[in-house]
Amino acid sequence: MLICCRCAKWSNGVMQFNRIVSFALVGVGIAALYVVLYLVFLRAGLMQGAANALAFGLAVAAQYAGQARFTFQRQLNDPSQILRFGLMIAGGFATSALITGLVAPYFMLAPWIAAIAVTLILPVQNFILMTLWVFSAPAT
């Protein structure tokens, strides 16, 4: 019985490690997709605001699909899951705004330090929210 418990713990640890790796790979791919789309839209003649909004929207949709399907093995057509994902994205924007607009200026941090803080905090925040809330329903 002790061996089974150890095997189960080891197996759960491996599964969690694989999930983190998948989350990171999808995230890096989405970041690259955003950059490419943004530059393509600028080259096509869109204004910066429009290029950013379109690239961001497409990247968020791709992120949902990638994280749902590959990282968390969930169906894509779950309206409540999509809503939770959207709220998570809004929460990420709020966190980013809080760090760059309030925390960094209060502590007189350089903008690049605020950007690095957002870059480090948001993936952790998103992973926790995706694991415990967005994709917490059992896989179908």
A tleap script that builds the chain and sets N, CA, C and O, in Angstrom:
source leaprc.protein.ff14SB
mol = sequence {
  NMET LEU ILE CYS CYS ARG CYS ALA LYS TRP
  SER ASN GLY VAL MET GLN PHE ASN ARG ILE
  VAL SER PHE ALA LEU VAL GLY VAL GLY ILE
  ALA ALA LEU TYR VAL VAL LEU TYR LEU VAL
  PHE LEU ARG ALA GLY LEU MET GLN GLY ALA
  ALA ASN ALA LEU ALA PHE GLY LEU ALA VAL
  ALA ALA GLN TYR ALA GLY GLN ALA ARG PHE
  THR PHE GLN ARG GLN LEU ASN ASP PRO SER
  GLN ILE LEU ARG PHE GLY LEU MET ILE ALA
  GLY GLY PHE ALA THR SER ALA LEU ILE THR
  GLY LEU VAL ALA PRO TYR PHE MET LEU ALA
  PRO TRP ILE ALA ALA ILE ALA VAL THR LEU
  ILE LEU PRO VAL GLN ASN PHE ILE LEU MET
  THR LEU TRP VAL PHE SER ALA PRO ALA CTHR
}
set mol.1.N position { 0.821 -1.196 0.000 }
set mol.1.CA position { 0.000 0.000 0.000 }
set mol.1.C position { 0.859 1.252 0.000 }
set mol.1.O position { 0.517 2.228 -0.668 }
set mol.2.N position { 1.948 1.248 0.721 }
set mol.2.CA position { 2.841 2.393 0.783 }
set mol.2.C position { 3.414 2.695 -0.594 }
set mol.2.O position { 3.543 3.860 -0.970 }
set mol.3.N position { 3.758 1.661 -1.345 }
set mol.3.CA position { 4.302 1.858 -2.686 }
set mol.3.C position { 3.265 2.525 -3.582 }
set mol.3.O position { 3.605 3.413 -4.364 }
set mol.4.N position { 2.005 2.108 -3.477 }
set mol.4.CA position { 0.941 2.699 -4.302 }
set mol.4.C position { 0.782 4.172 -3.993 }
set mol.4.O position { 0.601 4.972 -4.910 }
set mol.5.N position { 0.847 4.559 -2.705 }
set mol.5.CA position { 0.723 5.965 -2.326 }
set mol.5.C position { 1.886 6.768 -2.886 }
set mol.5.O position { 1.695 7.878 -3.383 }
set mol.6.N position { 3.085 6.216 -2.809 }
set mol.6.CA position { 4.256 6.908 -3.345 }
set mol.6.C position { 4.150 7.035 -4.859 }
set mol.6.O position { 4.475 8.078 -5.427 }
set mol.7.N position { 3.697 5.975 -5.505 }
set mol.7.CA position { 3.535 6.024 -6.966 }
set mol.7.C position { 2.487 7.064 -7.359 }
set mol.7.O position { 2.663 7.791 -8.337 }
set mol.8.N position { 1.417 7.131 -6.605 }
set mol.8.CA position { 0.357 8.102 -6.895 }
set mol.8.C position { 0.881 9.523 -6.718 }
set mol.8.O position { 0.599 10.391 -7.545 }
set mol.9.N position { 1.637 9.772 -5.654 }
set mol.9.CA position { 2.205 11.104 -5.436 }
set mol.9.C position { 3.188 11.452 -6.548 }
set mol.9.O position { 3.185 12.573 -7.054 }
set mol.10.N position { 4.021 10.499 -6.924 }
set mol.10.CA position { 4.982 10.729 -8.000 }
set mol.10.C position { 4.256 11.013 -9.300 }
set mol.10.O position { 4.626 11.927 -10.037 }
set mol.11.N position { 3.216 10.227 -9.585 }
set mol.11.CA position { 2.444 10.407 -10.808 }
set mol.11.C position { 1.772 11.776 -10.835 }
set mol.11.O position { 1.776 12.446 -11.868 }
set mol.12.N position { 1.188 12.205 -9.694 }
set mol.12.CA position { 0.580 13.531 -9.621 }
set mol.12.C position { 1.618 14.628 -9.815 }
set mol.12.O position { 1.335 15.637 -10.460 }
set mol.13.N position { 2.801 14.447 -9.271 }
set mol.13.CA position { 3.874 15.427 -9.450 }
set mol.13.C position { 4.297 15.541 -10.898 }
set mol.13.O position { 4.528 16.642 -11.396 }
set mol.14.N position { 4.399 14.407 -11.580 }
set mol.14.CA position { 4.761 14.409 -12.999 }
set mol.14.C position { 3.669 15.089 -13.813 }
set mol.14.O position { 3.965 15.877 -14.711 }
set mol.15.N position { 2.407 14.792 -13.505 }
set mol.15.CA position { 1.299 15.411 -14.242 }
set mol.15.C position { 1.294 16.919 -14.038 }
set mol.15.O position { 1.063 17.669 -14.987 }
set mol.16.N position { 1.546 17.377 -12.807 }
set mol.16.CA position { 1.580 18.820 -12.546 }
set mol.16.C position { 2.758 19.461 -13.263 }
set mol.16.O position { 2.615 20.557 -13.807 }
set mol.17.N position { 3.913 18.813 -13.280 }
set mol.17.CA position { 5.068 19.339 -14.008 }
set mol.17.C position { 4.752 19.447 -15.495 }
set mol.17.O position { 5.064 20.459 -16.123 }
set mol.18.N position { 4.138 18.416 -16.060 }
set mol.18.CA position { 3.758 18.443 -17.475 }
set mol.18.C position { 2.779 19.569 -17.758 }
set mol.18.O position { 2.863 20.219 -18.800 }
set mol.19.N position { 1.855 19.802 -16.841 }
set mol.19.CA position { 0.888 20.894 -17.012 }
set mol.19.C position { 1.599 22.243 -17.013 }
set mol.19.O position { 1.267 23.115 -17.816 }
set mol.20.N position { 2.567 22.422 -16.131 }
set mol.20.CA position { 3.316 23.678 -16.073 }
set mol.20.C position { 4.108 23.881 -17.362 }
set mol.20.O position { 4.139 24.985 -17.904 }
set mol.21.N position { 4.743 22.828 -17.850 }
set mol.21.CA position { 5.498 22.928 -19.105 }
set mol.21.C position { 4.564 23.269 -20.259 }
set mol.21.O position { 4.880 24.137 -21.073 }
set mol.22.N position { 3.430 22.604 -20.340 }
set mol.22.CA position { 2.460 22.892 -21.397 }
set mol.22.C position { 1.963 24.328 -21.289 }
set mol.22.O position { 1.863 25.023 -22.300 }
set mol.23.N position { 1.650 24.783 -20.077 }
set mol.23.CA position { 1.208 26.158 -19.847 }
set mol.23.C position { 2.251 27.146 -20.350 }
set mol.23.O position { 1.918 28.119 -21.026 }
set mol.24.N position { 3.507 26.893 -20.021 }
set mol.24.CA position { 4.587 27.787 -20.435 }
set mol.24.C position { 4.767 27.783 -21.953 }
set mol.24.O position { 4.936 28.841 -22.558 }
set mol.25.N position { 4.734 26.608 -22.568 }
set mol.25.CA position { 4.904 26.529 -24.019 }
set mol.25.C position { 3.772 27.235 -24.756 }
set mol.25.O position { 4.010 27.968 -25.716 }
set mol.26.N position { 2.545 27.013 -24.304 }
set mol.26.CA position { 1.410 27.703 -24.919 }
set mol.26.C position { 1.580 29.213 -24.724 }
set mol.26.O position { 1.362 29.988 -25.654 }
set mol.27.N position { 1.966 29.624 -23.527 }
set mol.27.CA position { 2.149 31.050 -23.240 }
set mol.27.C position { 3.203 31.707 -24.108 }
set mol.27.O position { 2.989 32.807 -24.619 }
set mol.28.N position { 4.334 31.049 -24.282 }
set mol.28.CA position { 5.395 31.590 -25.142 }
set mol.28.C position { 4.913 31.659 -26.587 }
set mol.28.O position { 5.177 32.637 -27.287 }
set mol.29.N position { 4.215 30.631 -27.028 }
set mol.29.CA position { 3.671 30.635 -28.385 }
set mol.29.C position { 2.674 31.760 -28.597 }
set mol.29.O position { 2.666 32.393 -29.652 }
set mol.30.N position { 1.838 32.011 -27.611 }
set mol.30.CA position { 0.847 33.082 -27.715 }
set mol.30.C position { 1.531 34.439 -27.720 }
set mol.30.O position { 1.128 35.325 -28.472 }
set mol.31.N position { 2.543 34.619 -26.910 }
set mol.31.CA position { 3.287 35.887 -26.913 }
set mol.31.C position { 3.915 36.137 -28.281 }
set mol.31.O position { 3.863 37.254 -28.797 }
set mol.32.N position { 4.505 35.099 -28.866 }
set mol.32.CA position { 5.093 35.233 -30.211 }
set mol.32.C position { 4.008 35.530 -31.250 }
set mol.32.O position { 4.208 36.358 -32.139 }
set mol.33.N position { 2.869 34.860 -31.137 }
set mol.33.CA position { 1.755 35.114 -32.052 }
set mol.33.C position { 1.310 36.564 -31.966 }
set mol.33.O position { 1.081 37.203 -32.993 }
set mol.34.N position { 1.185 37.090 -30.756 }
set mol.34.CA position { 0.789 38.490 -30.587 }
set mol.34.C position { 1.771 39.424 -31.298 }
set mol.34.O position { 1.358 40.311 -32.045 }
set mol.35.N position { 3.051 39.225 -31.066 }
set mol.35.CA position { 4.062 40.092 -31.679 }
set mol.35.C position { 3.963 40.041 -33.203 }
set mol.35.O position { 3.968 41.080 -33.864 }
set mol.36.N position { 3.874 38.843 -33.755 }
set mol.36.CA position { 3.783 38.688 -35.221 }
set mol.36.C position { 2.518 39.358 -35.748 }
set mol.36.O position { 2.574 40.111 -36.721 }
set mol.37.N position { 1.382 39.092 -35.115 }
set mol.37.CA position { 0.129 39.692 -35.577 }
set mol.37.C position { 0.174 41.214 -35.488 }
set mol.37.O position { -0.242 41.904 -36.418 }
set mol.38.N position { 0.669 41.730 -34.392 }
set mol.38.CA position { 0.759 43.183 -34.217 }
set mol.38.C position { 1.596 43.808 -35.330 }
set mol.38.O position { 1.194 44.807 -35.927 }
set mol.39.N position { 2.749 43.227 -35.605 }
set mol.39.CA position { 3.626 43.770 -36.653 }
set mol.39.C position { 3.001 43.622 -38.038 }
set mol.39.O position { 3.119 44.524 -38.867 }
set mol.40.N position { 2.341 42.501 -38.294 }
set mol.40.CA position { 1.662 42.300 -39.584 }
set mol.40.C position { 0.552 43.330 -39.758 }
set mol.40.O position { 0.406 43.902 -40.839 }
set mol.41.N position { -0.224 43.572 -38.717 }
set mol.41.CA position { -1.312 44.542 -38.811 }
set mol.41.C position { -0.783 45.959 -38.999 }
set mol.41.O position { -1.375 46.749 -39.735 }
set mol.42.N position { 0.324 46.285 -38.341 }
set mol.42.CA position { 0.940 47.598 -38.566 }
set mol.42.C position { 1.407 47.730 -40.009 }
set mol.42.O position { 1.188 48.756 -40.653 }
set mol.43.N position { 2.051 46.686 -40.506 }
set mol.43.CA position { 2.547 46.693 -41.890 }
set mol.43.C position { 1.400 46.788 -42.895 }
set mol.43.O position { 1.562 47.343 -43.982 }
set mol.44.N position { 0.246 46.246 -42.524 }
set mol.44.CA position { -0.936 46.298 -43.401 }
set mol.44.C position { -1.594 47.674 -43.372 }
set mol.44.O position { -2.536 47.920 -44.125 }
set mol.45.N position { -1.114 48.575 -42.514 }
set mol.45.CA position { -1.633 49.932 -42.506 }
set mol.45.C position { -2.559 50.280 -41.356 }
set mol.45.O position { -3.083 51.393 -41.309 }
set mol.46.N position { -2.775 49.363 -40.431 }
set mol.46.CA position { -3.624 49.678 -39.286 }
set mol.46.C position { -2.893 50.623 -38.342 }
set mol.46.O position { -1.668 50.589 -38.233 }
set mol.47.N position { -3.656 51.454 -37.670 }
set mol.47.CA position { -3.085 52.338 -36.646 }
set mol.47.C position { -2.661 51.469 -35.459 }
set mol.47.O position { -3.150 50.351 -35.296 }
set mol.48.N position { -1.749 51.990 -34.632 }
set mol.48.CA position { -1.220 51.203 -33.513 }
set mol.48.C position { -2.316 50.682 -32.583 }
set mol.48.O position { -2.293 49.514 -32.194 }
set mol.49.N position { -3.264 51.529 -32.227 }
set mol.49.CA position { -4.336 51.104 -31.326 }
set mol.49.C position { -5.156 49.966 -31.903 }
set mol.49.O position { -5.466 48.997 -31.210 }
set mol.50.N position { -5.507 50.088 -33.183 }
set mol.50.CA position { -6.299 49.043 -33.840 }
set mol.50.C position { -5.482 47.759 -33.997 }
set mol.50.O position { -5.995 46.659 -33.788 }
set mol.51.N position { -4.215 47.908 -34.365 }
set mol.51.CA position { -3.345 46.743 -34.528 }
set mol.51.C position { -3.184 46.014 -33.197 }
set mol.51.O position { -3.217 44.785 -33.147 }
set mol.52.N position { -3.012 46.769 -32.131 }
set mol.52.CA position { -2.863 46.176 -30.810 }
set mol.52.C position { -4.150 45.462 -30.392 }
set mol.52.O position { -4.105 44.322 -29.930 }
set mol.53.N position { -5.292 46.128 -30.552 }
set mol.53.CA position { -6.562 45.538 -30.125 }
set mol.53.C position { -6.859 44.256 -30.900 }
set mol.53.O position { -7.280 43.260 -30.311 }
set mol.54.N position { -6.645 44.275 -32.210 }
set mol.54.CA position { -6.916 43.094 -33.028 }
set mol.54.C position { -5.948 41.958 -32.696 }
set mol.54.O position { -6.363 40.810 -32.537 }
set mol.55.N position { -4.666 42.280 -32.592 }
set mol.55.CA position { -3.665 41.257 -32.257 }
set mol.55.C position { -3.930 40.692 -30.857 }
set mol.55.O position { -3.822 39.485 -30.639 }
set mol.56.N position { -4.274 41.566 -29.919 }
set mol.56.CA position { -4.553 41.122 -28.553 }
set mol.56.C position { -5.775 40.212 -28.518 }
set mol.56.O position { -5.747 39.154 -27.890 }
set mol.57.N position { -6.842 40.620 -29.189 }
set mol.57.CA position { -8.059 39.811 -29.209 }
set mol.57.C position { -7.837 38.436 -29.803 }
set mol.57.O position { -8.319 37.436 -29.270 }
set mol.58.N position { -7.109 38.382 -30.904 }
set mol.58.CA position { -6.818 37.088 -31.538 }
set mol.58.C position { -5.896 36.242 -30.668 }
set mol.58.O position { -6.055 35.023 -30.593 }
set mol.59.N position { -4.931 36.886 -30.009 }
set mol.59.CA position { -4.020 36.155 -29.130 }
set mol.59.C position { -4.769 35.597 -27.920 }
set mol.59.O position { -4.488 34.479 -27.487 }
set mol.60.N position { -5.712 36.354 -27.372 }
set mol.60.CA position { -6.495 35.874 -26.228 }
set mol.60.C position { -7.339 34.671 -26.642 }
set mol.60.O position { -7.429 33.688 -25.906 }
set mol.61.N position { -7.956 34.750 -27.825 }
set mol.61.CA position { -8.754 33.613 -28.313 }
set mol.61.C position { -7.874 32.380 -28.505 }
set mol.61.O position { -8.267 31.268 -28.152 }
set mol.62.N position { -6.693 32.582 -29.061 }
set mol.62.CA position { -5.763 31.467 -29.260 }
set mol.62.C position { -5.266 30.933 -27.913 }
set mol.62.O position { -5.070 29.728 -27.750 }
set mol.63.N position { -5.064 31.834 -26.953 }
set mol.63.CA position { -4.628 31.400 -25.624 }
set mol.63.C position { -5.704 30.534 -24.972 }
set mol.63.O position { -5.402 29.494 -24.387 }
set mol.64.N position { -6.943 30.961 -25.075 }
set mol.64.CA position { -8.033 30.158 -24.513 }
set mol.64.C position { -8.029 28.761 -25.135 }
set mol.64.O position { -8.075 27.754 -24.427 }
set mol.65.N position { -7.973 28.715 -26.450 }
set mol.65.CA position { -8.001 27.422 -27.145 }
set mol.65.C position { -6.801 26.564 -26.748 }
set mol.65.O position { -6.956 25.375 -26.468 }
set mol.66.N position { -5.620 27.152 -26.721 }
set mol.66.CA position { -4.409 26.397 -26.405 }
set mol.66.C position { -4.388 25.898 -24.971 }
set mol.66.O position { -4.079 24.733 -24.719 }
set mol.67.N position { -4.715 26.772 -24.035 }
set mol.67.CA position { -4.684 26.354 -22.633 }
set mol.67.C position { -5.807 25.357 -22.332 }
set mol.67.O position { -5.599 24.379 -21.613 }
set mol.68.N position { -6.995 25.611 -22.885 }
set mol.68.CA position { -8.110 24.690 -22.632 }
set mol.68.C position { -7.801 23.308 -23.189 }
set mol.68.O position { -7.951 22.305 -22.491 }
set mol.69.N position { -7.377 23.256 -24.424 }
set mol.69.CA position { -7.203 21.972 -25.102 }
set mol.69.C position { -5.913 21.264 -24.675 }
set mol.69.O position { -5.954 20.086 -24.319 }
set mol.70.N position { -4.786 21.948 -24.704 }
set mol.70.CA position { -3.502 21.274 -24.502 }
set mol.70.C position { -3.074 21.208 -23.035 }
set mol.70.O position { -2.576 20.177 -22.582 }
set mol.71.N position { -3.263 22.287 -22.298 }
set mol.71.CA position { -2.785 22.301 -20.918 }
set mol.71.C position { -3.766 21.630 -19.969 }
set mol.71.O position { -3.358 20.873 -19.089 }
set mol.72.N position { -5.067 21.903 -20.140 }
set mol.72.CA position { -6.061 21.420 -19.188 }
set mol.72.C position { -7.009 20.370 -19.765 }
set mol.72.O position { -7.903 19.906 -19.058 }
set mol.73.N position { -6.840 19.986 -21.019 }
set mol.73.CA position { -7.643 18.961 -21.685 }
set mol.73.C position { -9.149 19.189 -21.477 }
set mol.73.O position { -9.871 18.283 -21.060 }
set mol.74.N position { -9.603 20.396 -21.770 }
set mol.74.CA position { -11.019 20.735 -21.630 }
set mol.74.C position { -11.624 21.021 -22.995 }
set mol.74.O position { -10.923 21.381 -23.941 }
set mol.75.N position { -12.933 20.856 -23.077 }
set mol.75.CA position { -13.661 21.232 -24.281 }
set mol.75.C position { -13.623 22.747 -24.421 }
set mol.75.O position { -13.507 23.469 -23.430 }
set mol.76.N position { -13.720 23.222 -25.656 }
set mol.76.CA position { -13.660 24.662 -25.891 }
set mol.76.C position { -15.023 25.330 -25.773 }
set mol.76.O position { -15.096 26.513 -25.440 }
set mol.77.N position { -16.085 24.614 -26.034 }
set mol.77.CA position { -17.415 25.215 -26.124 }
set mol.77.C position { -18.182 25.162 -24.804 }
set mol.77.O position { -19.305 24.659 -24.759 }
set mol.78.N position { -17.595 25.665 -23.755 }
set mol.78.CA position { -18.208 25.718 -22.438 }
set mol.78.C position { -18.396 27.197 -22.075 }
set mol.78.O position { -17.435 27.855 -21.677 }
set mol.79.N position { -19.618 27.729 -22.206 }
set mol.79.CA position { -19.844 29.161 -21.993 }
set mol.79.C position { -19.392 29.668 -20.619 }
set mol.79.O position { -18.824 30.756 -20.529 }
set mol.80.N position { -19.631 28.911 -19.561 }
set mol.80.CA position { -19.211 29.388 -18.238 }
set mol.80.C position { -17.679 29.396 -18.121 }
set mol.80.O position { -17.108 30.264 -17.461 }
set mol.81.N position { -17.036 28.448 -18.749 }
set mol.81.CA position { -15.572 28.405 -18.768 }
set mol.81.C position { -15.022 29.590 -19.555 }
set mol.81.O position { -14.039 30.207 -19.145 }
set mol.82.N position { -15.647 29.905 -20.671 }
set mol.82.CA position { -15.232 31.058 -21.481 }
set mol.82.C position { -15.402 32.348 -20.682 }
set mol.82.O position { -14.539 33.225 -20.721 }
set mol.83.N position { -16.513 32.462 -19.958 }
set mol.83.CA position { -16.739 33.643 -19.123 }
set mol.83.C position { -15.667 33.755 -18.045 }
set mol.83.O position { -15.115 34.833 -17.828 }
set mol.84.N position { -15.373 32.654 -17.373 }
set mol.84.CA position { -14.323 32.681 -16.339 }
set mol.84.C position { -12.982 33.073 -16.944 }
set mol.84.O position { -12.221 33.821 -16.331 }
set mol.85.N position { -12.687 32.572 -18.143 }
set mol.85.CA position { -11.433 32.930 -18.805 }
set mol.85.C position { -11.402 34.434 -19.093 }
set mol.85.O position { -10.391 35.095 -18.859 }
set mol.86.N position { -12.507 34.963 -19.599 }
set mol.86.CA position { -12.576 36.396 -19.873 }
set mol.86.C position { -12.392 37.232 -18.619 }
set mol.86.O position { -11.708 38.256 -18.642 }
set mol.87.N position { -13.006 36.792 -17.517 }
set mol.87.CA position { -12.828 37.500 -16.253 }
set mol.87.C position { -11.381 37.407 -15.766 }
set mol.87.O position { -10.861 38.353 -15.174 }
set mol.88.N position { -10.738 36.274 -16.016 }
set mol.88.CA position { -9.324 36.133 -15.657 }
set mol.88.C position { -8.477 37.128 -16.451 }
set mol.88.O position { -7.572 37.754 -15.899 }
set mol.89.N position { -8.773 37.272 -17.750 }
set mol.89.CA position { -8.044 38.224 -18.586 }
set mol.89.C position { -8.240 39.645 -18.053 }
set mol.89.O position { -7.285 40.417 -17.971 }
set mol.90.N position { -9.484 39.989 -17.691 }
set mol.90.CA position { -9.764 41.308 -17.120 }
set mol.90.C position { -9.010 41.501 -15.806 }
set mol.90.O position { -8.504 42.589 -15.531 }
set mol.91.N position { -8.935 40.448 -14.997 }
set mol.91.CA position { -8.177 40.519 -13.761 }
set mol.91.C position { -6.692 40.727 -14.016 }
set mol.91.O position { -6.016 41.433 -13.267 }
set mol.92.N position { -6.193 40.110 -15.071 }
set mol.92.CA position { -4.794 40.313 -15.449 }
set mol.92.C position { -4.529 41.751 -15.864 }
set mol.92.O position { -3.491 42.324 -15.533 }
set mol.93.N position { -5.485 42.331 -16.598 }
set mol.93.CA position { -5.344 43.735 -16.981 }
set mol.93.C position { -5.348 44.622 -15.731 }
set mol.93.O position { -4.562 45.563 -15.630 }
set mol.94.N position { -6.232 44.318 -14.790 }
set mol.94.CA position { -6.289 45.096 -13.550 }
set mol.94.C position { -4.981 44.974 -12.766 }
set mol.94.O position { -4.480 45.965 -12.234 }
set mol.95.N position { -4.437 43.774 -12.696 }
set mol.95.CA position { -3.152 43.579 -12.012 }
set mol.95.C position { -2.055 44.376 -12.692 }
set mol.95.O position { -1.247 45.028 -12.030 }
set mol.96.N position { -2.029 44.321 -14.015 }
set mol.96.CA position { -1.035 45.065 -14.783 }
set mol.96.C position { -1.169 46.568 -14.538 }
set mol.96.O position { -0.172 47.258 -14.325 }
set mol.97.N position { -2.406 47.070 -14.568 }
set mol.97.CA position { -2.640 48.493 -14.344 }
set mol.97.C position { -2.246 48.903 -12.928 }
set mol.97.O position { -1.684 49.979 -12.722 }
set mol.98.N position { -2.541 48.047 -11.958 }
set mol.98.CA position { -2.183 48.328 -10.572 }
set mol.98.C position { -0.670 48.430 -10.401 }
set mol.98.O position { -0.164 49.339 -9.744 }
set mol.99.N position { 0.041 47.482 -11.004 }
set mol.99.CA position { 1.505 47.473 -10.877 }
set mol.99.C position { 2.122 48.661 -11.593 }
set mol.99.O position { 2.949 49.374 -11.024 }
set mol.100.N position { 1.721 48.876 -12.846 }
set mol.100.CA position { 2.363 49.927 -13.649 }
set mol.100.C position { 1.844 51.328 -13.311 }
set mol.100.O position { 2.573 52.308 -13.464 }
set mol.101.N position { 0.589 51.431 -12.852 }
set mol.101.CA position { 0.009 52.747 -12.614 }
set mol.101.C position { 0.057 53.228 -11.181 }
set mol.101.O position { 0.032 54.433 -10.932 }
set mol.102.N position { 0.125 52.306 -10.232 }
set mol.102.CA position { 0.112 52.711 -8.818 }
set mol.102.C position { 1.353 52.269 -8.048 }
set mol.102.O position { 2.042 53.087 -7.439 }
set mol.103.N position { 1.628 50.975 -8.080 }
set mol.103.CA position { 2.724 50.440 -7.258 }
set mol.103.C position { 4.081 50.984 -7.708 }
set mol.103.O position { 4.846 51.511 -6.901 }
set mol.104.N position { 4.367 50.853 -8.988 }
set mol.104.CA position { 5.674 51.309 -9.478 }
set mol.104.C position { 5.883 52.812 -9.268 }
set mol.104.O position { 6.940 53.213 -8.782 }
set mol.105.N position { 4.905 53.654 -9.620 }
set mol.105.CA position { 5.108 55.084 -9.354 }
set mol.105.C position { 5.246 55.404 -7.858 }
set mol.105.O position { 6.048 56.258 -7.480 }
set mol.106.N position { 4.470 54.724 -7.012 }
set mol.106.CA position { 4.545 54.970 -5.568 }
set mol.106.C position { 5.957 54.696 -5.049 }
set mol.106.O position { 6.487 55.457 -4.240 }
set mol.107.N position { 6.562 53.599 -5.523 }
set mol.107.CA position { 7.907 53.243 -5.079 }
set mol.107.C position { 8.988 53.819 -5.986 }
set mol.107.O position { 10.164 53.482 -5.848 }
set mol.108.N position { 8.592 54.682 -6.907 }
set mol.108.CA position { 9.509 55.346 -7.851 }
set mol.108.C position { 10.365 54.336 -8.612 }
set mol.108.O position { 11.574 54.516 -8.763 }
set mol.109.N position { 9.719 53.270 -9.088 }
set mol.109.CA position { 10.407 52.251 -9.866 }
set mol.109.C position { 10.401 52.652 -11.341 }
set mol.109.O position { 9.450 53.264 -11.826 }
set mol.110.N position { 11.457 52.305 -12.030 }
set mol.110.CA position { 11.546 52.583 -13.458 }
set mol.110.C position { 10.480 51.775 -14.201 }
set mol.110.O position { 10.108 50.687 -13.762 }
set mol.111.N position { 9.988 52.302 -15.322 }
set mol.111.CA position { 8.970 51.578 -16.087 }
set mol.111.C position { 9.394 50.162 -16.482 }
set mol.111.O position { 8.555 49.262 -16.521 }
set mol.112.N position { 10.667 49.950 -16.773 }
set mol.112.CA position { 11.103 48.613 -17.175 }
set mol.112.C position { 10.997 47.634 -16.005 }
set mol.112.O position { 10.755 46.445 -16.213 }
set mol.113.N position { 11.176 48.123 -14.784 }
set mol.113.CA position { 11.020 47.248 -13.613 }
set mol.113.C position { 9.551 46.868 -13.447 }
set mol.113.O position { 9.234 45.721 -13.133 }
set mol.114.N position { 8.657 47.830 -13.656 }
set mol.114.CA position { 7.221 47.542 -13.591 }
set mol.114.C position { 6.836 46.523 -14.658 }
set mol.114.O position { 6.056 45.609 -14.394 }
set mol.115.N position { 7.380 46.679 -15.856 }
set mol.115.CA position { 7.071 45.749 -16.950 }
set mol.115.C position { 7.567 44.342 -16.617 }
set mol.115.O position { 6.869 43.363 -16.877 }
set mol.116.N position { 8.744 44.236 -16.056 }
set mol.116.CA position { 9.269 42.923 -15.668 }
set mol.116.C position { 8.407 42.319 -14.559 }
set mol.116.O position { 8.129 41.120 -14.571 }
set mol.117.N position { 7.983 43.147 -13.602 }
set mol.117.CA position { 7.119 42.641 -12.531 }
set mol.117.C position { 5.825 42.079 -13.108 }
set mol.117.O position { 5.384 41.001 -12.709 }
set mol.118.N position { 5.218 42.797 -14.039 }
set mol.118.CA position { 3.985 42.308 -14.677 }
set mol.118.C position { 4.260 41.015 -15.419 }
set mol.118.O position { 3.465 40.077 -15.351 }
set mol.119.N position { 5.377 40.957 -16.125 }
set mol.119.CA position { 5.738 39.774 -16.900 }
set mol.119.C position { 5.958 38.554 -16.004 }
set mol.119.O position { 5.699 37.426 -16.423 }
set mol.120.N position { 6.422 38.765 -14.804 }
set mol.120.CA position { 6.654 37.654 -13.876 }
set mol.120.C position { 5.406 37.282 -13.074 }
set mol.120.O position { 5.181 36.106 -12.791 }
set mol.121.N position { 4.603 38.267 -12.710 }
set mol.121.CA position { 3.441 38.023 -11.852 }
set mol.121.C position { 2.260 37.452 -12.631 }
set mol.121.O position { 1.612 36.518 -12.158 }
set mol.122.N position { 1.966 37.990 -13.816 }
set mol.122.CA position { 0.772 37.553 -14.548 }
set mol.122.C position { 0.755 36.070 -14.890 }
set mol.122.O position { -0.290 35.441 -14.724 }
set mol.123.N position { 1.844 35.473 -15.356 }
set mol.123.CA position { 1.771 34.028 -15.630 }
set mol.123.C position { 1.455 33.204 -14.384 }
set mol.123.O position { 0.708 32.228 -14.456 }
set mol.124.N position { 2.017 33.590 -13.252 }
set mol.124.CA position { 1.742 32.858 -12.005 }
set mol.124.C position { 0.274 33.044 -11.613 }
set mol.124.O position { -0.416 32.084 -11.268 }
set mol.125.N position { -0.188 34.288 -11.672 }
set mol.125.CA position { -1.589 34.569 -11.362 }
set mol.125.C position { -2.510 33.781 -12.290 }
set mol.125.O position { -3.476 33.167 -11.838 }
set mol.126.N position { -2.207 33.799 -13.592 }
set mol.126.CA position { -3.056 33.101 -14.559 }
set mol.126.C position { -3.045 31.591 -14.344 }
set mol.126.O position { -4.090 30.946 -14.426 }
set mol.127.N position { -1.877 31.026 -14.070 }
set mol.127.CA position { -1.804 29.585 -13.857 }
set mol.127.C position { -2.649 29.176 -12.649 }
set mol.127.O position { -3.378 28.185 -12.695 }
set mol.128.N position { -2.542 29.938 -11.588 }
set mol.128.CA position { -3.321 29.626 -10.381 }
set mol.128.C position { -4.814 29.736 -10.672 }
set mol.128.O position { -5.587 28.848 -10.311 }
set mol.129.N position { -5.220 30.825 -11.324 }
set mol.129.CA position { -6.648 31.003 -11.632 }
set mol.129.C position { -7.155 29.944 -12.607 }
set mol.129.O position { -8.268 29.443 -12.452 }
set mol.130.N position { -6.350 29.600 -13.608 }
set mol.130.CA position { -6.775 28.569 -14.556 }
set mol.130.C position { -6.929 27.222 -13.864 }
set mol.130.O position { -7.885 26.490 -14.118 }
set mol.131.N position { -5.985 26.903 -12.993 }
set mol.131.CA position { -6.008 25.610 -12.311 }
set mol.131.C position { -7.154 25.511 -11.310 }
set mol.131.O position { -7.857 24.502 -11.267 }
set mol.132.N position { -7.343 26.549 -10.512 }
set mol.132.CA position { -8.310 26.476 -9.418 }
set mol.132.C position { -9.715 26.944 -9.786 }
set mol.132.O position { -10.672 26.663 -9.065 }
set mol.133.N position { -9.844 27.668 -10.923 }
set mol.133.CA position { -11.148 28.276 -11.207 }
set mol.133.C position { -11.572 28.119 -12.664 }
set mol.133.O position { -12.605 27.508 -12.938 }
set mol.134.N position { -10.801 28.653 -13.595 }
set mol.134.CA position { -11.234 28.696 -15.001 }
set mol.134.C position { -11.488 27.297 -15.544 }
set mol.134.O position { -12.551 27.029 -16.104 }
set mol.135.N position { -10.516 26.406 -15.381 }
set mol.135.CA position { -10.614 25.055 -15.922 }
set mol.135.C position { -10.756 24.002 -14.830 }
set mol.135.O position { -10.294 22.872 -14.990 }
set mol.136.N position { -11.394 24.367 -13.721 }
set mol.136.CA position { -11.462 23.454 -12.582 }
set mol.136.C position { -12.496 22.340 -12.737 }
set mol.136.O position { -12.433 21.337 -12.027 }
set mol.137.N position { -13.440 22.504 -13.651 }
set mol.137.CA position { -14.437 21.443 -13.859 }
set mol.137.C position { -13.742 20.193 -14.401 }
set mol.137.O position { -12.752 20.302 -15.124 }
set mol.138.N position { -14.249 19.015 -14.058 }
set mol.138.CA position { -13.634 17.776 -14.554 }
set mol.138.C position { -13.625 17.732 -16.088 }
set mol.138.O position { -14.554 18.208 -16.741 }
set mol.139.N position { -12.573 17.159 -16.638 }
set mol.139.CA position { -12.459 17.013 -18.091 }
set mol.139.C position { -13.574 16.102 -18.586 }
set mol.139.O position { -13.938 15.115 -17.947 }
set mol.140.N position { -14.106 16.476 -19.766 }
set mol.140.CA position { -15.180 15.648 -20.341 }
set mol.140.C position { -14.655 14.803 -21.478 }
set mol.140.O position { -15.412 14.044 -22.083 }
savepdb mol mol.pdb
quit
